[in-house]
Amino acid sequence: MTSTLIGPTTTGSVHPMTTGAMQPRDGQVRGGQPRGGQVKPISGTVHSWDLATAVDGPGTRFVVFTSGCPLRCLYCQNPETWKMRDGTVVTAEEIMAEAEPYRRFIQVAGGGFTVSGGEPLLQPVFTGELFRRAKEWGMHTALDTSGYLGMRASDELLADVDLVLLDVKSWFPGTYRRVTGGEVAPTLDFARRLADLGKAVWVRFVLVPGHTDAEDNVAGVADFAASLGNVERVDVLPFHKLGESKYQELGIKFPLAGTPTPTPALVARVREQFAERGLVV
């Protein structure tokens, strides 16, 4: 998931993928790439799925958390989703079968279908197939992504996406590199592409004291978001440590164990920086 604070183990009703499809079955392939010219079910690697309200798009949503992420954000709350090999291989059809019992309720509640992670665009064929099937059901769809692999999202995939939840983790390249291990340029390029397509975007900004909270860094993100014309709202997500125990379980040191959570005054200041540019916060 790309959202670093809202993920597969924070809502309390997570459903691990335990369908038994730990390895591709006969006729299945990772990422949907066919062998021998035969048409085969499209499969991908998934950590879990969940039902969530108002945090992964509007309304109550069926949320799929894919496995695998190219970034290593210092504040990531879901390190168990970093590696694809730690997930479960399932077909798109199996995922939709899990969603089927909730289909009517979700639609009546004005919700939809979200693909999160990990990073969904690490598996673009599988992610695209999930969106295609969700749109066949008439569901609102949302892609939760860092945008770092935005170039992997085809126009066909994006045509089946109603909303992009885009994590803009920093404005300054040096800060972005230090916080994520990656480069910010691909995210900004993807954001511009979404603007050109007129695709609705919710920008997410994780507020970490001493890392992303500098006024000029926030101002850069706010100015950029305001310039796009397709940003419907901005979510300022205060850093927390609810996922620290996961690092302990995995035998990994939590990089920000000594970092304080942001004060209410700091959160208010950052929210105001976005709001004063006409953005809904």
C-alpha positions as CSV (number, residue, x, y, z in Angstrom):
1,M,0.0,0.0,0.0
2,T,1.3,2.7,-0.7
3,S,-0.3,4.7,2.0
4,T,2.2,4.4,4.7
5,L,-0.2,4.9,7.6
6,I,-3.3,3.1,6.5
7,G,-2.7,-0.5,5.6
8,P,-3.5,-4.2,5.8
9,T,-3.1,-4.6,9.6
10,T,-4.4,-1.3,11.0
11,T,-8.2,-1.7,10.4
12,G,-8.6,-4.7,12.6
13,S,-10.5,-6.9,10.1
14,V,-7.7,-7.9,7.7
15,H,-8.1,-11.2,5.8
16,P,-4.9,-12.9,4.9
17,M,-4.7,-14.6,1.6
18,T,-5.0,-18.3,2.5
19,T,-6.7,-19.7,-0.5
20,G,-4.1,-22.4,-0.9
21,A,-2.7,-20.9,-4.1
22,M,0.8,-20.4,-2.7
23,Q,2.3,-21.4,-6.0
24,P,0.9,-20.9,-9.5
25,R,-1.4,-23.7,-10.4
26,D,-1.4,-25.4,-13.8
27,G,-2.6,-22.7,-16.2
28,Q,-1.6,-19.8,-14.0
29,V,1.3,-17.4,-14.4
30,R,2.7,-14.6,-12.3
31,G,1.8,-11.2,-13.7
32,G,-0.5,-12.7,-16.3
33,Q,2.3,-13.5,-18.8
34,P,1.1,-16.5,-21.0
35,R,3.4,-19.4,-21.9
36,G,3.1,-21.4,-25.1
37,G,0.6,-19.0,-26.7
38,Q,-2.3,-20.2,-24.4
39,V,-4.7,-17.8,-22.7
40,K,-4.3,-18.3,-19.0
41,P,-5.8,-16.8,-15.9
42,I,-4.1,-13.6,-14.7
43,S,-2.5,-14.0,-11.3
44,G,-0.6,-11.9,-8.9
45,T,0.9,-11.9,-5.4
46,V,-1.3,-10.6,-2.7
47,H,-0.8,-10.0,1.1
48,S,-4.4,-9.7,2.2
49,W,-7.7,-8.0,1.6
50,D,-9.9,-5.9,3.8
51,L,-13.1,-4.0,4.1
52,A,-12.4,-0.3,4.9
53,T,-14.5,2.8,5.2
54,A,-13.3,6.3,4.1
55,V,-9.6,5.6,4.3
56,D,-8.9,4.0,0.9
57,G,-11.3,6.1,-1.2
58,P,-14.9,7.2,-0.7
59,G,-17.4,5.0,1.1
60,T,-17.0,1.4,2.2
61,R,-14.5,-0.4,0.0
62,F,-13.1,-3.8,-0.8
63,V,-9.3,-3.2,-0.6
64,V,-6.7,-5.6,-2.0
65,F,-3.2,-5.3,-0.6
66,T,-0.6,-6.5,-3.1
67,S,2.8,-7.7,-2.1
68,G,6.1,-6.1,-3.2
69,C,7.3,-2.5,-3.0
70,P,10.4,-0.9,-4.6
71,L,10.7,1.8,-1.9
72,R,11.8,1.5,1.7
73,C,10.2,4.4,3.4
74,L,11.7,5.0,6.9
75,Y,8.2,5.3,8.3
76,C,6.6,2.4,6.5
77,Q,4.0,0.7,8.8
78,N,3.7,-2.5,6.7
79,P,7.2,-4.0,6.2
80,E,5.5,-7.4,5.8
81,T,4.3,-6.3,2.3
82,W,7.8,-5.3,1.0
83,K,8.7,-8.6,-0.7
84,M,6.5,-10.4,-3.3
85,R,7.8,-13.8,-2.2
86,D,6.1,-13.2,1.2
87,G,2.7,-13.0,-0.4
88,T,0.2,-15.5,-1.8
89,V,-0.2,-16.2,-5.5
90,V,-3.9,-15.9,-6.5
91,T,-5.8,-15.3,-9.7
92,A,-7.9,-12.2,-10.3
93,E,-10.9,-14.4,-10.5
94,E,-10.2,-15.7,-6.9
95,I,-10.0,-12.1,-5.6
96,M,-13.3,-11.2,-7.2
97,A,-14.8,-14.3,-5.6
98,E,-13.7,-13.0,-2.2
99,A,-15.3,-9.6,-3.0
100,E,-18.6,-11.0,-4.4
101,P,-20.4,-11.4,-1.0
102,Y,-19.9,-7.7,-0.3
103,R,-20.6,-6.4,-3.8
104,R,-24.2,-5.3,-3.3
105,F,-23.5,-3.7,0.1
106,I,-20.5,-1.8,-1.2
107,Q,-22.4,-0.4,-4.1
108,V,-25.4,0.6,-2.0
109,A,-23.1,2.3,0.5
110,G,-21.5,4.3,-2.3
111,G,-18.1,2.6,-1.9
112,G,-15.9,0.8,-4.3
113,F,-12.9,-1.3,-5.0
114,T,-9.3,-0.2,-4.2
115,V,-6.0,-1.8,-5.0
116,S,-3.3,-0.9,-2.6
117,G,0.0,-2.5,-1.4
118,G,2.9,-2.8,-1.2
119,E,2.9,-1.1,-4.6
120,P,0.2,-2.2,-7.0
121,L,2.1,-1.0,-10.1
122,L,4.8,-3.5,-9.4
123,Q,2.2,-5.9,-10.8
124,P,0.5,-3.8,-13.5
125,V,-1.1,-6.7,-15.5
126,F,-2.7,-8.2,-12.4
127,T,-3.8,-4.8,-11.0
128,G,-5.3,-3.8,-14.4
129,E,-7.2,-7.0,-14.5
130,L,-8.7,-6.4,-11.1
131,F,-9.8,-2.9,-12.1
132,R,-11.3,-4.2,-15.4
133,R,-13.4,-6.7,-13.5
134,A,-14.4,-4.2,-10.9
135,K,-15.6,-1.8,-13.6
136,E,-17.6,-4.6,-15.2
137,W,-19.5,-4.7,-11.8
138,G,-20.1,-1.0,-12.1
139,M,-17.9,-0.3,-9.1
140,H,-16.0,2.9,-8.3
141,T,-12.3,2.1,-8.5
142,A,-9.2,3.6,-6.7
143,L,-5.5,3.0,-7.2
144,D,-3.3,3.6,-4.1
145,T,0.2,4.2,-5.2
146,S,3.5,6.1,-4.6
147,G,3.6,6.9,-8.3
148,Y,7.2,5.7,-8.4
149,L,6.3,3.1,-11.0
150,G,3.8,5.2,-12.7
151,M,5.3,4.5,-16.1
152,R,4.1,1.0,-15.8
153,A,0.5,2.1,-15.7
154,S,-0.8,1.8,-19.2
155,D,-3.5,4.1,-20.5
156,E,-5.8,1.0,-20.6
157,L,-5.2,0.4,-16.9
158,L,-5.8,4.0,-16.0
159,A,-9.0,4.1,-18.1
160,D,-10.5,1.7,-15.5
161,V,-9.4,3.8,-12.5
162,D,-11.8,6.5,-11.2
163,L,-9.5,7.9,-8.4
164,V,-5.8,7.8,-7.7
165,L,-4.6,8.0,-4.1
166,L,-1.1,9.5,-4.7
167,D,1.6,9.6,-2.1
168,V,3.8,12.6,-2.6
169,K,6.3,11.9,0.1
170,S,8.5,15.0,-0.3
171,W,9.1,17.8,-2.7
172,F,12.9,18.1,-2.4
173,P,14.7,15.2,-4.2
174,G,17.3,14.9,-1.4
175,T,14.6,14.5,1.3
176,Y,12.7,12.1,-0.9
177,R,15.8,10.0,-1.4
178,R,16.7,10.0,2.3
179,V,13.2,9.1,3.4
180,T,12.3,6.5,0.7
181,G,15.5,5.3,-1.0
182,G,14.1,6.4,-4.4
183,E,13.7,9.4,-6.6
184,V,10.8,11.9,-6.6
185,A,10.8,12.7,-10.3
186,P,8.8,9.6,-11.4
187,T,6.0,10.5,-8.9
188,L,5.9,14.1,-10.2
189,D,5.8,12.9,-13.8
190,F,3.0,10.5,-13.0
191,A,1.1,13.2,-11.3
192,R,1.4,15.5,-14.4
193,R,0.2,12.6,-16.6
194,L,-2.8,12.1,-14.4
195,A,-3.6,15.8,-14.6
196,D,-3.4,15.7,-18.4
197,L,-5.8,12.8,-18.3
198,G,-8.2,14.6,-16.0
199,K,-8.0,11.8,-13.5
200,A,-9.2,12.6,-10.0
201,V,-6.4,12.5,-7.4
202,W,-6.2,12.6,-3.6
203,V,-2.7,13.6,-2.6
204,R,-1.4,12.0,0.6
205,F,1.5,13.6,2.5
206,V,3.1,11.8,5.5
207,L,4.2,14.3,8.1
208,V,7.3,13.2,9.9
209,P,9.0,15.6,12.3
210,G,12.6,16.2,11.3
211,H,12.2,14.6,7.9
212,T,9.3,16.0,5.8
213,D,8.0,18.8,8.0
214,A,10.3,21.7,6.7
215,E,8.1,24.6,5.7
216,D,9.7,24.9,2.2
217,N,9.3,21.2,1.6
218,V,5.6,21.3,2.5
219,A,5.2,24.5,0.4
220,G,6.7,22.7,-2.6
221,V,4.3,19.8,-2.4
222,A,1.4,22.2,-1.8
223,D,2.3,24.4,-4.7
224,F,2.7,21.4,-7.0
225,A,-0.6,19.9,-5.9
226,A,-2.4,23.2,-6.4
227,S,-1.0,23.6,-9.9
228,L,-2.3,20.3,-11.2
229,G,-6.0,21.1,-11.3
230,N,-7.3,17.6,-10.6
231,V,-6.5,17.2,-6.9
232,E,-9.8,16.8,-5.1
233,R,-8.3,16.8,-1.6
234,V,-5.1,16.4,0.4
235,D,-4.7,14.0,3.3
236,V,-2.0,15.1,5.8
237,L,-1.1,11.8,7.6
238,P,0.7,12.3,10.9
239,F,3.6,9.9,11.5
240,H,2.9,7.2,14.1
241,K,4.5,4.0,15.4
242,L,1.7,1.6,15.4
243,G,3.6,-0.7,13.1
244,E,6.8,-0.8,15.1
245,S,6.0,-4.3,16.6
246,K,6.0,-5.7,13.0
247,Y,9.7,-4.7,12.6
248,Q,10.5,-6.5,15.9
249,E,8.6,-9.6,14.7
250,L,10.6,-9.6,11.4
251,G,13.9,-8.9,13.1
252,I,14.3,-5.5,11.4
253,K,15.3,-2.3,13.2
254,F,12.6,0.4,13.0
255,P,14.5,3.4,11.6
256,L,12.3,6.0,13.3
257,A,12.0,4.5,16.7
258,G,13.4,7.7,18.3
259,T,11.3,10.1,16.2
260,P,8.5,11.8,17.9
261,T,5.0,11.9,16.5
262,P,4.0,15.4,15.2
263,T,2.4,17.8,17.7
264,P,-1.1,19.1,17.0
265,A,0.4,22.5,16.3
266,L,2.7,21.1,13.6
267,V,-0.2,19.2,12.0
268,A,-2.3,22.4,12.0
269,R,0.5,24.4,10.4
270,V,1.0,21.9,7.6
271,R,-2.7,21.5,6.9
272,E,-3.0,25.3,6.7
273,Q,-0.1,25.4,4.2
274,F,-2.2,23.2,1.9
275,A,-5.5,24.9,2.6
276,E,-4.2,28.4,2.0
277,R,-3.5,27.3,-1.6
278,G,-7.1,26.5,-2.1
279,L,-6.8,22.8,-1.6
280,V,-9.4,20.8,0.4
281,V,-7.7,19.3,3.4
